[in-house]
Structures are given as structure tokens and as C-alpha cells.
Amino acid sequence: MTIADLLNLPNSAALARSIGASRYFTGRPCANGHLCERRIKNSKCAECYRENFTKWRKGPGAEKFRASQDRWAEHNPEKCTAKVVKWQQANREKHVANVQRWQERNPEDRRAHDRTRRARQKGATGKHTATDIRAITLAQKGKCAWCRVDLRRVQRHADHILPLALGGSNDRQNIQILCRSCNLSKGAKHPIEFARREGRLL
């Protein structure tokens, strides 16, 4: 879900129920620090729900989860991991269309995946998610980290504060959100060098 999508959600559970929505977004982090949409059913944030589900399926619910996966694989052979390559080869056009649809619906997830892949190719450690990008953008109050332009009005880029080429990691802590202009100006420069060039440091 993009920042724009989150901001368009109802801002309370009561309002969400009144218009028949299943999610809402308060703009405030949950008790665990996640900035994302919350579920009407139990008011838990989506990230907490995912984390709890992951713990359940790897712990007490492991057997039940495996059984449900086996049943699903039986009815969805084209999506089953064990048969996916064979299915993709036999249904190439359909597979390409599915990938394109996912990319269109999940642009931030696709970009985060691409950055992780590029970082791995350069030998950099760490990774971040689309949820991290949303949290960073909200922490920056929707403004470019350098020029403070409203990121809703311009194209925004996730920038590695210390560039990968200079040994920077791909962790969330090394990511800032810049407008396209600032990101292109910064390029692969060290943040201190860039700050001096911009007149912020002597």
C-alpha cells in the first residue's frame, strides 16, 4: 500500500465501519512502532498481524498450516512452488501478465525488491521493505530529506544515505526519501561531501 493509499483510508475504526471499509489508518505508530493500516476486526496493525501469523505458522500452528497449504496446492497446482517453474514454462504469457499485474498493484514492494537485488549484486548487506519506506516517509512528514519539498507533488526516490558503492548497507537505517532532483544531484557522493557541496557544511 502506498502513502497516498494509506492517507485515503478512514482515520478511525468507527468511520471505517460506517462506510464499510475493512482497514483504517490513524497516522500514528502502533505499540510496536509500525506505521501502517489497522484491521477493523481486532484493531491490530497489519504488520503486527503478519508477524503474529508468522510466529504461529512456525510454532504451534505448524502442522495445521502445512495441511492447509497441501490442500491449497492440490487445488492450485499452477501456483504451487514445487510446480511453478513447469507451469510458468507452459503458460509463459499468463505468467508474465500475472507478474505485471503484481508490479502495477505493488510498486513500492517491487522497488524495494529491486533495491535488495542490486544491493546483493554489489555485496551490500541488509534489506528493507515497502513498509519501511512508508514509515520513513511518514517520519519525514512527507518531505524530501534535503530540500523539504512535498513528496506528494514530485517523484520520490529511496536513497542510500551512505551509498552502496562506498560501503553503505541496504538496511532501513541507511535509507532516506529524497525528491528525484536531490537524489540525482547526490548520486553516489558521500553524505558529508554532498552536504558541503550544498553549503550545509564548511
N, C-alpha and C positions, 0 to 999 in steps of 0.2 A: 504494500500500500504506500502511495507517495504522500509527501507532506500535504499537497493540495487535497488528496482524498481524505486524510485524517482531519484536516480543518473543516471539511464539508460534512463531517459526521455530527450528529447531535452531541451537545456537550453535557448531557446528563442522562441517567438511566430512565428517569421519568419521561423526558422528552422523546427518547428513543422508543419507549413503549407506546407513547401516544401516536407516533407516526408509523409504527410497525417495523422499526429498524431492529436489527439483531445486535448491533455494536454501537458504542458511543466513545467519544474521546474528550477527556477533561482538559488536556493540555498540561497536566501535572503528572509527575512520575508516580508509579505505584510504590508500595513499601520496599520493593526490591530494586528500585531505581530505573525501571523500564518505562520509556515514554512511547506508548503505543495504544491502540484501541482496546477497549474493555468489552467483555461479553455481558449481555443482558442477563443471561441465566444465573450467573453467580458473582458478577461484578469483578471477576478476576481479569487482569490484563492478558492479552493474547500471548505474550511472551512467557508469562508465568504458567499459563495453561500448557504451552508447548513443553516447557521444562519439566512440569509435573508429569505430563504424559510420557515423556522420555524416561523419567525415573521409574514410572510404573511398568512400562513395557520391558525395561531391562531388569526389573526386580520382581515384585510379587505377581505381576501380570504377564510374565514372560511366556508361560505356556498358553494362556488364553489368547495372547496376541499372535503367537505363532500359528495357532489353529485358525484364527480369523484370517491371517494372511494366506494360509494354504487354501482356504475356501475362496478367498478373493482371486487368487492366482488361477484357480480352476475355472472361474467364470470370466477372467480377463487375461487369457493367455498372451494377447498381443502386448500387454503392459507388464508382464511378469519378467523380473530381472533375468531369470535363467534362460528365457526365450527371446529376450528383447532384441538381441543382435540379429537373430534369424528373422524375426518379424520385421525389423527395420529394413533389412535387405529385400524382403519380399514385398514391402509396402513403402518404398522409398518416398514417393510423393506425399503420402499421407503422413509419414514421419516428419518430413520437412515442414509440412503445414502445421503439425502439432507444435513443433519447436518454435516456429514463427509466431504462432498464437500465444505461446507462453511468454516469449520475449516481449511481445506487444503489451501483454497484461501485467508483466512484472519487470519493467525497465530498470528499476533500481537494483533488483536482485541480479539481473543479467549483468549490469555494470560492475557490481561487487564481485560477481563470479569472474568476470574478465580481468579485474584488477588482481584478484588472487592468483589467477593463472599466469599473468605477466610477472607478478612478484616471484612466483615459484621458478619461472624460467630464468630470472635474474639471481636466484639463490637467496632471496629475501625470506625472512621468517614471518610468521604471524598471518592472521586473516581478520576480516571484518565482514559484517553483514549489512543488508539493506536497513535492518532495524537500527544498527549502529549509526548509519548515515542519517536516518531520521532524527535520532537522539542528538547527534552533533549539530544538525541544522537548527533544531529547536533550542539547544543550548546557546547557539549563536544568535538567537532571536530572529532567525530568518534573514540574517545579514551576512554579506561577504566578510570573511575574517580580516581582510585587508582594507578594502575601500568602503565597507559598510553599506554597499548598495543593496536594495531589497532584492533578495534572490528569487522572489516570485515574478519579478519583471524581466529577468535576464536568464540566460543559460547558466546553470551551475555545474561546477566540477568538484569532485572529491580529490584533494591534493595531498600528497605525502609531504608533511612538513619538512622532514629531512628526507630528501629524495632517495629512492631505492639505489640509484647509481652511486650515492655517497655513503651507502651502508645503512640507510633507513629501513625500518621494518614496515610490514603491512598491517600492523596492529591498529586497533581503533585509536589508541593514544597518539599515533603518528599521523592521524588524518584531520584535516580541516576542510571546510567547504568554502571555495572561492568562486567568484564570478568568472566567466570564461576569459575576460580580458586580463584579470590579475593572474590567473593560472598560466596563461600563455606567456605573460611577462616574466613570471617567476621561473618557469621551465624547470631545469634540473639544478638551479642555483641553491647554495646553502642558505637557510633562512636568514642568517646574520648578514651574509653578502647582499641578499635581496633587500633586507631592511635598510642597509646603508645606502644602497642604490636609490631607494625610495625616500631617503632623507630622514628616516626614523632613528638611525643610529649614526654616531660620528665615527 
